[in-house]
């Protein structure tokens, strides 16, 4: 059975006055109908640029998708005309962004913003679109949905605005929802509510989800498969449970070890990944994580490793993945 989405060797560059930024460097992955994939990594790792490249949201100039295929329902999205990709983006693939206040137009009512897409993509008239908007706001748990269609974004709380964005994204019954750190701007209690809401709606509507986050604690409850990005590369991918149980890349191991533990001793310090993320203006002929890696050997400086099978459904871009699995030493401690 063909996957819903298949990304092959996607490459995206930004041409700036300071040099060429190698934002995404040949990433590949698949997503089945109704499946959930998490993409994690620190800021600047290429998570958001990678998914925005799929649906034609990279500003050009300075950005450019230079290579790859994005097969969705049997079509290569990178070969579609602008009008065609706009229809796919609003109808079949939708996206929720980090900050709903900057995603919603402050001078238009919520009702206007919700019905606009329904009329454009589904051909609804005013009455049908308004009815659908009320149904979707009720579905995401917004109180008094019908009475609030004439309100403006500033009249809602942060959590309510994010619920509105989710309702807008799901109103056209998309096959794929991309959630780009949608809980970052919210407090912890509201974060949990939004996570549970998205999870519940996925099960109810049967859509596939790509969930982008830097929070490994959130993504563990949200997805079936996980891709870990570093410096524009996918350095590990596989079942979320396999990766949490036996991480096979030093960067993944470092991220997991840096999470606070509920049962940790009071005086125990959190592990940390020393050093700084690499400068993306340079092209790597070695492993990009080598300068920060306690497992580094000479070969790491000589050749950038490809993704290699490490288990039934797990791959890692590390020459020493077997050592990482067998000797998961604490970061900050030298590994011999």
C-alpha positions as CSV (number, residue, x, y, z in Angstrom):
1,X,0.0,0.0,0.0
2,X,1.4,3.4,-1.0
3,X,2.1,5.9,1.8
4,X,0.0,9.0,2.1
5,X,3.2,11.1,2.1
6,X,6.7,10.2,0.9
7,X,9.5,12.7,1.2
8,X,12.7,11.8,-0.7
9,X,16.0,13.6,-0.4
10,X,14.5,17.1,0.3
11,X,17.1,19.9,0.2
12,X,16.3,23.5,1.1
13,X,18.8,26.4,1.0
14,X,18.6,30.1,2.0
15,X,20.7,32.6,0.0
16,X,21.6,35.5,2.3
17,X,24.2,38.3,2.3
18,X,26.1,36.3,5.0
19,X,26.3,33.2,2.9
20,X,24.3,30.1,1.8
21,X,22.4,28.6,4.8
22,X,22.1,24.8,4.4
23,X,18.8,24.5,6.3
24,X,17.6,21.1,5.1
25,X,20.1,18.6,3.8
26,X,18.5,15.6,2.0
27,X,15.9,14.4,4.5
28,X,13.6,11.4,3.6
29,X,10.7,9.8,5.4
30,X,7.2,8.2,4.9
31,X,3.9,8.8,6.5
32,X,0.9,6.4,6.2
33,X,-2.8,7.3,6.3
34,X,-3.8,8.1,9.8
35,X,-0.2,7.8,11.2
36,X,1.4,10.3,13.5
37,X,5.1,11.4,13.1
38,X,7.0,13.6,15.5
39,X,9.9,15.7,14.4
40,X,12.2,16.9,17.2
41,X,15.4,18.8,17.5
42,X,16.8,22.1,18.9
43,X,16.1,25.5,17.4
44,X,17.7,25.8,13.9
45,X,17.8,22.0,13.3
46,X,15.5,22.4,10.2
47,X,12.2,21.0,11.7
48,X,10.0,23.9,10.5
49,X,11.8,24.6,7.3
50,X,11.5,20.9,6.4
51,X,7.7,20.9,6.6
52,X,7.2,24.3,5.2
53,X,9.1,23.2,2.1
54,X,6.5,20.5,1.5
55,X,3.7,22.9,1.0
56,X,5.3,25.8,-0.7
57,X,5.6,28.2,2.3
58,X,9.3,28.9,1.9
59,X,9.8,32.6,1.1
60,X,11.6,33.0,-2.2
61,X,13.9,34.8,-2.2
62,X,15.9,34.1,-0.1
63,X,14.8,30.5,0.3
64,X,14.7,27.8,-2.4
65,X,13.9,24.1,-2.4
66,X,16.8,22.7,-4.5
67,X,16.2,19.0,-4.6
68,X,13.9,16.2,-3.7
69,X,10.4,14.8,-4.2
70,X,7.3,15.2,-2.0
71,X,4.8,12.6,-3.2
72,X,1.3,13.2,-1.7
73,X,-1.6,11.1,-2.9
74,X,0.5,10.2,-5.9
75,X,1.5,13.8,-6.9
76,X,4.9,15.4,-6.5
77,X,3.9,18.6,-4.6
78,X,7.2,20.3,-5.7
79,X,6.1,20.2,-9.3
80,X,2.7,21.8,-8.8
81,X,1.9,25.3,-10.0
82,X,1.4,28.0,-7.2
83,X,-2.4,27.9,-7.6
84,X,-2.4,24.1,-7.4
85,X,-0.3,24.0,-4.2
86,X,-2.5,26.6,-2.6
87,X,-5.5,24.4,-3.1
88,X,-3.7,21.4,-1.6
89,X,-2.4,23.5,1.3
90,X,-5.8,24.7,2.4
91,X,-7.8,21.7,1.6
92,X,-5.8,18.4,1.9
93,X,-2.9,19.6,4.0
94,X,-3.4,22.2,6.8
95,X,-1.0,23.6,9.4
96,X,-1.2,25.0,12.9
97,X,1.5,27.5,13.8
98,X,3.2,28.3,17.1
99,X,1.6,31.6,18.0
100,X,-2.1,31.9,17.1
101,X,-2.1,35.6,17.7
102,X,0.2,36.1,14.7
103,X,-1.6,33.6,12.6
104,X,-5.1,35.1,13.0
105,X,-5.8,38.5,11.3
106,X,-6.5,41.0,14.2
107,X,-8.9,43.1,12.2
108,X,-11.2,40.3,10.9
109,X,-13.8,38.5,13.0
110,X,-13.3,34.8,13.8
111,X,-16.4,34.0,11.7
112,X,-15.0,35.8,8.7
113,X,-11.6,34.0,8.9
114,X,-13.2,30.6,9.4
115,X,-15.8,30.8,6.6
116,X,-13.4,32.3,4.1
117,X,-11.5,29.0,3.6
118,X,-14.7,26.9,3.6
119,X,-16.1,28.9,0.8
120,X,-12.9,28.9,-1.2
121,X,-11.9,25.2,-0.8
122,X,-15.3,23.5,-0.3
123,X,-17.5,25.8,-2.4
124,X,-19.9,26.5,0.5
125,X,-22.3,29.4,0.6
126,X,-22.5,31.8,3.5
127,X,-25.1,29.8,5.4
128,X,-23.3,26.5,5.0
129,X,-19.9,27.9,5.9
130,X,-21.3,29.6,9.0
131,X,-23.0,26.3,10.1
132,X,-19.7,24.4,9.5
133,X,-17.7,27.0,11.5
134,X,-20.1,26.6,14.5
135,X,-19.8,22.8,14.3
136,X,-16.0,22.9,14.3
137,X,-15.8,25.4,17.2
138,X,-18.1,23.2,19.2
139,X,-15.9,20.2,18.3
140,X,-12.8,21.8,19.8
141,X,-14.7,22.8,22.9
142,X,-15.1,26.6,22.5
143,X,-18.0,27.7,24.7
144,X,-20.8,29.7,23.0
145,X,-19.5,29.1,19.5
146,X,-22.4,30.7,17.6
147,X,-22.3,33.9,19.7
148,X,-18.6,34.3,19.4
149,X,-18.3,34.2,15.6
150,X,-18.5,38.0,15.5
151,X,-15.7,38.4,18.0
152,X,-12.1,39.4,17.2
153,X,-8.9,37.5,18.1
154,X,-7.9,39.8,20.9
155,X,-11.2,38.9,22.7
156,X,-10.1,35.3,23.2
157,X,-7.4,33.8,25.6
158,X,-4.3,32.1,24.2
159,X,-5.8,28.7,24.6
160,X,-9.0,29.7,23.0
161,X,-7.2,31.2,20.0
162,X,-5.3,27.9,19.5
163,X,-8.5,26.0,19.6
164,X,-9.8,28.3,16.9
165,X,-6.7,27.6,14.8
166,X,-7.3,23.9,15.2
167,X,-11.0,24.3,14.2
168,X,-9.9,26.2,11.1
169,X,-7.3,23.6,10.2
170,X,-9.7,20.7,10.5
171,X,-12.8,22.4,8.9
172,X,-11.9,21.2,5.4
173,X,-11.4,17.6,6.5
174,X,-7.7,17.4,5.6
175,X,-5.8,14.1,5.1
176,X,-2.7,15.6,6.9
177,X,-2.4,18.1,9.7
178,X,1.0,19.7,10.4
179,X,1.3,21.1,14.0
180,X,4.3,23.3,14.4
181,X,4.9,23.6,18.1
182,X,1.3,24.7,18.8
183,X,1.7,24.6,22.6
184,X,4.9,26.7,22.9
185,X,3.2,30.0,23.7
186,X,0.8,28.5,26.2
187,X,1.0,27.7,29.9
188,X,1.5,24.1,31.0
189,X,-2.1,23.4,31.9
190,X,-3.4,24.7,28.6
191,X,-0.6,22.8,26.8
192,X,-1.9,19.5,28.2
193,X,-5.4,20.4,27.1
194,X,-4.4,21.2,23.5
195,X,-2.3,18.0,23.3
196,X,-5.2,15.8,24.4
197,X,-7.6,17.7,22.1
198,X,-5.4,17.1,19.0
199,X,-4.9,13.4,19.9
200,X,-8.7,13.0,20.4
201,X,-9.5,14.7,17.1
202,X,-7.0,12.6,15.2
203,X,-8.6,9.4,16.5
204,X,-12.1,10.7,15.7
205,X,-11.3,12.0,12.2
206,X,-8.6,9.5,11.1
207,X,-6.2,12.1,9.7
208,X,-2.4,11.8,9.7
209,X,-0.3,14.2,11.8
210,X,3.2,15.6,11.7
211,X,3.9,17.1,15.1
212,X,6.9,19.4,15.3
213,X,8.4,20.1,18.8
214,X,11.5,20.5,20.9
215,X,9.7,18.9,23.8
216,X,10.4,15.2,24.0
217,X,7.9,14.9,26.9
218,X,5.0,16.1,24.8
219,X,5.8,14.1,21.7
220,X,6.0,10.8,23.5
221,X,2.3,10.9,24.1
222,X,1.4,12.2,20.7
223,X,3.1,10.1,18.0
224,X,3.8,6.5,16.8
225,X,7.1,7.3,15.0
226,X,9.8,9.9,15.7
227,X,12.4,11.7,13.5
228,X,15.3,13.4,15.3
229,X,16.8,16.3,13.4
230,X,20.2,18.0,13.8
231,X,21.8,20.5,11.6
232,X,19.3,20.0,8.8
233,X,19.7,16.2,8.8
234,X,17.5,13.4,10.1
235,X,20.0,11.6,12.5
236,X,17.6,9.0,13.9
237,X,14.1,7.8,12.9
238,X,11.9,5.0,14.1
239,X,9.2,3.9,16.5
240,X,8.9,6.3,19.3
241,X,9.0,3.5,21.8
242,X,12.2,2.0,20.3
243,X,13.9,5.4,20.3
244,X,13.0,6.1,23.9
245,X,13.9,2.7,25.0
246,X,17.2,2.3,23.1
247,X,18.4,5.6,21.4
248,X,21.0,4.8,18.8
249,X,22.4,8.2,18.1
250,X,24.4,10.3,20.7
251,X,22.3,13.4,20.0
252,X,19.1,11.6,20.7
253,X,20.7,10.1,23.9
254,X,21.7,13.6,25.0
255,X,18.2,15.0,24.5
256,X,16.7,12.2,26.5
257,X,19.2,12.5,29.3
258,X,18.6,16.2,29.6
259,X,15.0,15.7,30.5
260,X,14.1,16.3,34.2
261,X,13.3,13.0,36.0
262,X,10.4,12.8,38.5
263,X,12.3,10.2,40.5
264,X,15.7,11.8,40.3
265,X,17.7,12.5,43.5
266,X,17.3,16.1,44.7
267,X,21.0,17.0,44.3
268,X,21.4,15.3,40.9
269,X,22.3,17.7,38.1
270,X,20.7,17.4,34.7
271,X,22.9,16.1,31.9
272,X,23.7,18.6,29.2
273,X,25.1,18.6,25.6
274,X,28.2,20.7,25.7
275,X,29.1,23.1,22.8
276,X,27.0,25.0,20.3
277,X,24.9,24.0,17.3
278,X,27.0,24.1,14.1
279,X,27.1,27.0,11.6
280,X,24.7,26.0,8.8
281,X,26.6,28.1,6.3
282,X,29.2,25.3,6.1
283,X,28.7,22.1,4.2
284,X,29.6,19.0,6.2
285,X,32.0,16.3,4.9
286,X,32.0,14.9,8.5
287,X,29.3,14.1,11.1
288,X,27.8,17.5,12.1
289,X,27.5,16.3,15.7
290,X,31.2,15.3,16.0
291,X,32.3,18.5,17.8
292,X,29.8,17.8,20.7
293,X,29.9,14.0,20.7
294,X,31.5,11.9,23.6
295,X,31.5,8.9,21.2
296,X,33.5,10.6,18.4
297,X,36.2,8.6,16.6
298,X,38.5,9.5,13.7
299,X,36.0,8.2,11.1
300,X,33.4,10.7,12.3
301,X,35.7,13.5,11.1
302,X,36.3,11.8,7.8
303,X,32.8,11.0,6.5
304,X,29.2,12.0,7.3
305,X,27.4,8.8,8.2
306,X,24.1,7.9,6.3
307,X,21.1,6.5,8.1
308,X,21.8,2.8,8.9
309,X,19.3,0.2,10.2
310,X,19.7,-0.4,13.9
311,X,16.5,-2.4,14.5
312,X,13.3,-3.6,13.0
313,X,12.0,0.0,12.4
314,X,14.8,2.2,13.5
315,X,17.7,3.9,11.7
316,X,20.6,6.0,13.0
317,X,23.2,8.2,11.3
318,X,26.1,7.2,13.6
319,X,29.2,5.1,13.0
320,X,29.1,3.9,16.6
321,X,25.4,3.3,17.1
322,X,26.0,-0.1,18.6
323,X,28.2,1.4,21.3
324,X,25.6,4.1,22.0
325,X,23.0,1.4,22.5
326,X,25.2,-0.8,24.6
327,X,27.0,1.9,26.6
328,X,24.5,4.8,27.0
329,X,26.9,6.8,29.2
330,X,25.8,10.0,30.8
331,X,26.6,13.2,28.8
332,X,29.5,15.1,30.3
333,X,31.3,11.8,31.0
334,X,34.0,10.8,28.6
335,X,33.4,7.7,26.6
336,X,36.4,5.5,25.5
